[in-house]
Amino acid sequence: MKLFLAAIALAAAIPASALGDELTCISTTFNLLSPNDKVCVTAFEDPKVSGVTCHISQARAGGWGQPLGLNEDPSNFSVACRQTGPITVDLSTLGDKDEAFTEKTSIFFKATRIYRLVDRKHNALVYLAISSKLINGSPANAISSVPIIPWSEK
């Protein structure tokens, strides 16, 4: 039991790799007596690569657990990343696979994670979104590529 409580405390204390700005949520169902299911869109900037912004849409379960953060959200998401400014990072300083964003999708042990992969051959960054769970993850995934191109400020 002590091990279980320690694992819960550890999971709650892990910070996100990048903090996102929630743009909006749109209801996808109507529940008369409880909060609706919805899809929420969040924007985040890559914490190690200035000039890259990603947007992720995620399904969020409704019901009375939603306001309390007790729901386990479904593993339904999409990600789109774009160059939004000059990218000056030296690709050789980046790891081959680094976590760029994490958002908890249940009170215990489940999260949506976005990894930054470096495609040095094509001078591009690839962002892979997955759902992870302590015991059993999901094969759900989404991918977005950002070619690094010269940025002219006019």
C-alpha positions in Angstrom: 0.0 0.0 0.0 2.8 2.4 0.8 4.4 1.7 -2.6 1.1 2.5 -4.3 0.7 5.8 -2.4 4.3 6.7 -3.2 3.7 6.0 -6.9 0.6 8.2 -6.9 2.6 11.1 -5.2 5.4 10.7 -7.8 3.0 10.7 -10.7 1.3 13.9 -9.4 4.7 15.6 -8.9 6.1 15.1 -12.4 6.1 18.5 -14.2 5.1 18.9 -17.8 7.9 19.2 -20.4 6.2 22.3 -21.8 3.2 24.2 -20.6 0.5 24.7 -23.2 -2.0 27.4 -23.6 -5.6 26.1 -23.9 -7.2 27.9 -26.8 -10.7 26.6 -26.7 -12.9 23.6 -26.0 -15.9 22.6 -28.2 -18.6 20.3 -26.9 -19.2 17.1 -28.9 -22.1 15.7 -26.9 -24.9 17.1 -24.8 -25.3 15.8 -21.3 -28.4 17.3 -19.6 -27.2 16.8 -16.0 -23.4 16.8 -16.2 -20.6 18.4 -18.2 -20.4 17.5 -21.9 -17.7 15.5 -23.7 -15.5 17.9 -25.6 -12.5 18.4 -27.8 -9.9 21.0 -26.5 -7.2 22.7 -28.5 -3.9 23.6 -26.8 -0.9 25.5 -28.3 2.6 25.0 -27.0 6.1 26.2 -28.1 8.9 23.6 -28.2 10.9 24.4 -25.1 14.2 23.6 -26.8 13.6 24.8 -30.3 12.4 28.4 -30.6 10.5 29.1 -33.7 8.3 25.9 -33.5 4.7 26.0 -32.3 2.5 22.9 -32.0 -1.2 22.7 -31.7 -2.8 19.5 -30.2 -6.5 18.7 -30.1 -7.6 16.2 -27.5 -10.9 14.5 -26.6 -12.0 15.0 -23.0 -14.6 12.9 -21.3 -17.6 14.6 -19.8 -19.5 13.6 -16.7 -19.2 14.6 -13.1 -15.5 13.5 -12.9 -14.5 16.2 -15.4 -14.6 19.2 -13.1 -12.8 17.2 -10.4 -10.1 15.9 -12.8 -11.1 12.3 -12.1 -12.0 11.2 -15.7 -9.7 9.2 -17.8 -9.8 10.9 -21.2 -9.9 8.8 -24.4 -6.7 8.4 -26.4 -8.0 10.5 -29.3 -5.8 13.4 -30.3 -4.2 15.2 -33.3 -1.0 17.3 -33.5 0.1 19.9 -36.0 3.5 21.6 -35.7 4.8 24.5 -37.8 7.7 26.8 -38.1 6.5 30.1 -36.7 9.8 32.0 -36.5 13.5 31.6 -37.2 14.9 28.2 -36.0 18.5 28.7 -35.0 19.1 25.5 -32.9 22.0 23.3 -33.9 20.4 19.9 -34.6 23.5 18.1 -33.3 22.7 19.5 -29.8 19.3 17.8 -29.7 18.7 14.3 -28.7 17.4 11.8 -31.2 14.1 11.5 -29.2 13.2 14.1 -26.5 9.9 14.7 -24.9 8.7 18.2 -25.8 5.2 18.2 -24.2 3.2 16.1 -21.6 -0.3 16.5 -20.4 -2.0 14.2 -17.9 -5.2 12.6 -19.2 -6.3 10.9 -16.1 -5.7 11.4 -12.4 -3.5 8.3 -12.3 -0.7 7.2 -14.7 -2.0 8.2 -18.1 -0.7 11.1 -20.3 -0.5 12.4 -23.8 3.2 12.8 -24.7 4.7 14.6 -27.7 8.3 13.6 -28.6 10.6 15.6 -30.8 12.5 13.4 -33.2 15.4 14.8 -35.3 15.6 13.9 -38.9 19.1 15.1 -39.7 19.2 13.7 -43.2 16.2 15.8 -44.2 16.9 18.8 -41.9 13.6 18.4 -40.2 12.0 17.9 -36.9 9.3 15.3 -36.4 6.8 15.5 -33.6 5.1 12.2 -32.5 2.1 12.3 -30.2 1.3 9.1 -28.2 -0.8 8.1 -25.2 1.1 6.5 -22.4 -0.2 4.5 -19.5 1.7 2.9 -16.7 0.3 -0.6 -17.4 -1.0 -0.6 -20.9 -0.5 2.3 -23.4 -2.5 2.9 -26.5 -1.4 2.4 -30.2 -3.2 5.8 -30.9 -0.6 8.2 -32.3 -0.3 11.3 -34.5 2.6 12.8 -36.3 3.7 16.2 -37.7 6.9 17.3 -39.5 8.6 20.7 -39.5 11.2 21.2 -42.2 13.7 23.8 -41.1 13.8 26.5 -43.7 15.5 29.9 -43.8 13.2 32.5 -42.2 13.0 36.0 -43.6 11.5 38.7 -41.5 10.0 41.4 -43.7 
